[in-house]
Amino acid sequence: MRLPINRRVDESHHTVTPDGLSVWYTIQVSPHSRIQEAIFERGDRMPSDEECRRWLDLLIVGAQASEAPGIPGSSTRRFEAFENAAS
């Protein structure tokens, strides 16, 4: 999986694990901040905390990811990490 910069997202920023977990990862960069985002999706159920955490530990660098609010009953989870360039 290639890591995108500034949200030019295409299929190279997406991977599907052998057990069916879809993983998307993007980085938005500005002169003052950086936002890393990881999205996890399954067709049959919501991804577990454990499988999301395994990927977050690999993808999100230099910041703590927080889960963004989702739609009830969704099979998608989204995590974001915000970094201020001054930090």
C-alpha positions as CSV (number, residue, x, y, z in Angstrom):
1,M,0.0,0.0,0.0
2,R,1.4,3.4,-0.9
3,L,0.9,6.2,1.6
4,P,-0.9,9.2,0.1
5,I,-0.1,12.8,0.8
6,N,-2.7,15.6,0.7
7,R,-5.7,13.3,0.1
8,R,-4.9,12.2,-3.4
9,V,-6.6,8.9,-2.6
10,D,-6.9,6.1,-5.1
11,E,-6.8,2.3,-4.9
12,S,-3.0,2.4,-4.1
13,H,-4.0,3.8,-0.6
14,H,-6.3,0.9,0.1
15,T,-5.6,-2.7,1.0
16,V,-7.8,-5.6,1.9
17,T,-6.4,-8.2,4.3
18,P,-6.9,-11.9,3.7
19,D,-9.7,-12.0,6.3
20,G,-11.6,-9.2,4.5
21,L,-10.7,-6.1,6.5
22,S,-10.5,-3.0,4.2
23,V,-7.9,-0.4,5.3
24,W,-7.6,3.1,3.9
25,Y,-4.9,5.6,5.0
26,T,-4.4,9.2,4.1
27,I,-2.2,12.1,5.2
28,Q,-3.2,15.8,4.8
29,V,-0.3,18.2,5.1
30,S,-0.4,22.0,5.4
31,P,2.3,24.5,6.5
32,H,0.9,24.4,10.0
33,S,-0.5,20.9,10.6
34,R,-0.7,17.3,9.5
35,I,-3.7,15.1,9.7
36,Q,-3.4,11.3,9.5
37,E,-6.6,9.3,8.9
38,A,-7.2,5.6,8.8
39,I,-10.5,4.0,7.9
40,F,-11.4,0.4,8.5
41,E,-14.3,-1.4,7.0
42,R,-15.8,-4.9,6.8
43,G,-18.8,-6.1,4.7
44,D,-20.2,-8.3,7.5
45,R,-19.6,-6.5,10.8
46,M,-17.9,-3.6,12.5
47,P,-14.1,-4.0,12.7
48,S,-13.0,-5.0,16.2
49,D,-10.8,-2.8,18.5
50,E,-8.0,-5.3,18.3
51,E,-7.8,-5.4,14.5
52,C,-8.0,-1.6,14.2
53,R,-5.4,-1.1,16.9
54,R,-2.9,-3.4,15.1
55,W,-3.1,-1.3,12.0
56,L,-3.2,2.0,13.9
57,D,0.1,1.1,15.6
58,L,1.7,0.6,12.2
59,L,0.1,3.6,10.3
60,I,-0.3,6.5,12.7
61,V,3.2,7.9,13.5
62,G,4.0,10.6,16.0
63,A,0.5,11.2,17.3
64,Q,-2.4,9.5,19.2
65,A,-5.3,8.5,17.0
66,S,-8.9,9.2,18.1
67,E,-11.9,7.5,16.7
68,A,-14.3,9.9,14.9
69,P,-18.0,9.6,15.5
70,G,-19.7,7.1,13.2
71,I,-23.1,6.2,12.0
72,P,-24.9,3.7,14.3
73,G,-24.9,0.2,12.8
74,S,-22.1,1.1,10.3
75,S,-19.5,-1.5,9.4
76,T,-16.9,1.4,9.1
77,R,-14.6,2.9,11.7
78,R,-12.6,6.1,11.2
79,F,-9.6,7.3,13.2
80,E,-7.8,10.6,13.0
81,A,-4.6,12.0,14.4
82,F,-3.9,15.7,14.4
83,E,-0.4,17.2,14.6
84,N,0.5,20.8,14.9
85,A,3.7,21.7,13.1
86,A,4.8,23.8,16.1
87,S,4.9,20.7,18.3
